[in-house]
Amino acid sequence: MKPATPSPVLRTTRLLDQVRERIRYKHDSLGTEEAYVQWVRKVVKWHGLRHPRDMGWEDVEGFLAMLANERRVAASTHNQALSALLGDSTQFKAGPQPRHHLFFAVLPDAAVVQAANALGQSLIARHGLQAQVRAERLHVTLMSLGWAHALSAEQLAWARGTAARVSVAPFTLRLDRALSFDRPARAKRPCVLCGPGDAHAGFHALHVALHAALWPARPVPAVMPHMTLCYSHQAVPAQAVAPLEWTVRSFALLHNLRGSSGPYEVLGEWPLDAAGTGQ
């Protein structure tokens, strides 16, 4: 087994200069050096000028989630940020990865679950895909509340209380295209169902209302409703499929435990108001 690269003896005490020293010690390119320095500068600024040695995995994950959900950065950019912030060139205390994920989602009805499961099997057979998502885990994500090492009673109370104040009318959700999302070269790509933007007015109204209730001061990020059917290294070309359509009458708060393949734990479910004027 190849021995680990020893850490250099640093000659400077300034954070960004230390990052540069570590990168040069590994003989990385000047482009890598500048990119990594910029990512460290950005995450430190985003966290109110906290030093990396005082941050953990959840702090880095929060920044990476912001890049994905609010800035909508490309997969290659997100992967570069991950490498920069959790590599051995910085001082972030990565530690063990958090295991608990909370997120809001829309759940399909039984007929849509059955049709989506059959469609996933068909795409796997035609394109040689792998890792089909189990029927009980099919959903359309509204937004993530992030990963944590343990479930927090305060966070659960905040999420449930906020969801109870959201008022949006029921709507129809239609998914009629299959495609693969881009991911870094070695990562499996999600094969998803999505649909035309003009057919998702109700979903976007719910997303905007929920985001505004959770984080009133933050800009609302763009979102594309989609349902993940499977994961595979092979890409599925964008193609029309038989539409899956149902009336969404509620939304749910789900708990996912990292590594689990069983059903999500439903921590709350809220009906949509038929008049869109509150309960």
Residue, then its C-alpha position, 0 to 999 in steps of 0.5 A: m500500500k502506498p504510504a500517506t504523503p507527509s504534511p509539510v512544515l509550514r513557514t507561514t501563519r496566514l491561512l491562505d498562504q498555508v493553503r498555497e504551501r500545502i498545494r505547492y508541496k504536492h506539486d499541483s498546478l498553479g490553476t489548482e492552487e488559485a482555485y482552491v484558495q478561492w474556495v477557501r476564501k469563499v467558505v470562510k467569508w460565507h461563514g462569517l470569517r470563521h477559521p477552518r479549524d473551527m468548522g466541521w463537516e456540517d459547515v462545509e456541507g452547508f456551503l456545498a448545499m448552498l452552491a447546489n441549491e441556490r447558486r445552481v453550480a455545475a457538477s464539475t464546479h461542485n466537485q472542485a469545491l468539495s475537493a478543495l474544502l475536504g482535501d488535505s490542503t485545508q484545515f477543515k475538521a471533516g470528521p465522520q459524515p453526518r447520517h441524518h437528512l431532512f427534506f420536504a417532498v411531494l409523494p406520488d399516489a399508488a398508481v403513479v408509483q406503480a407506473a414509475n416503477a415499471l418505467g424504471q425497469s423498462l429504462i434499465a432494460r433498454h439502456g443497461l442501467q443499474a440501481q433502481v430506486r425502490a418503489e417506497r422511496l419514489h418522491v419529488t423533492l421540494m427542498s433539503l434542510g441539510w444533513a446532521h449528525a443527529l436529529s434536532a428537536e429544535q429543527l424538527a419543531w421549526a420545520r413542522g411549525t413552518a410547514a403548517r403555515v404554508s398555504v397553497a392550493p392543490f395542483t397537478l404534477r406532470l412528468d413526461r421526459a426521462l434523462s440523466f443529470d450530469r455528475p463527476a466522471r466516476a459518480k453514478r448519474p441519477c436517471v430522472l423523470c421531469g417535465p415542461g416548465d409551464a406544467h409546474a406552476g403549482f409545484h413552483a408556487l409551493h416551493v416558493a411559499l415554503h422557501a419564503a416561510l423557512w428563510p424569508a431573507r434568502p432569494v428563492p433558488a430555481v428548481m426543476p421538479h423531478m423524480t429519480l428512478c435509478y442511478s447508473h454510470q451510463a447516461v440516458p439520452a433525453q427522451a419522451v415517455a408516457p406521462l405520469e400525472w397526479t393531483v398533489r394534495s399534500f406535502a411531507l417532511l421526510h427523514n433519510l438515514r445515510g446508507s439506508s435502502g428502506p422507506y423514508e421516515v415520514l415526520g409530518e404531512w400537511p394537506l394543501d388548502a383547496a382555496g389556497t387561503g390557509q386553514 
